[in-house]
Amino acid sequence: MSVTLRPAQPSDEPALGRMGAALARLHHEFDPQRFMLPDDVESGYRWWLGREARKADAVVLVAELDGEVVGYAYGRVEDVDWNALLDRSGGFHDLWVDAKARRAGVGPLLAEELMRRLTALGVPRVVLHTAAKNEPAQRMFARLGWRPTMVEMTREATSTPDAPKKP
């Protein structure tokens, strides 16, 4: 089993759409209120990742295992974000590996190559988010040297807090 990483090409867009849709579905299963799932998510991801792959400040990589695309990683350079208190940085947005290729080291290879390529674009750091329930991804990123820096919390507009508890 030989893994090859390379920049995504237009011919990869159907595979990117399929894998991006799988990632979106997984997140939606984790928390359907937090994560959107558009009706035609596969077409949306195919369009989005195809467009991003053509930008100079974005990186879309694919992993091939024995000639078949089985994973991808996507990130891009993000400008200063005063709301998040972030200087210009790399945004590590997506990582997906098909089930048949998991445990073959594809995820760490994609993550490290995306990190290398984003830092080559001149960013001093790369920031990523993982779903709170995606513990395998969190463990993998921790093994690769990533550290937790923020906790996202969500509250639906229709919810009301419980009454404060008396001591």
Order of alpha helices (4+ residues) and beta strands (2+ residues): beta-alpha-alpha-beta-beta-beta-alpha-beta-alpha
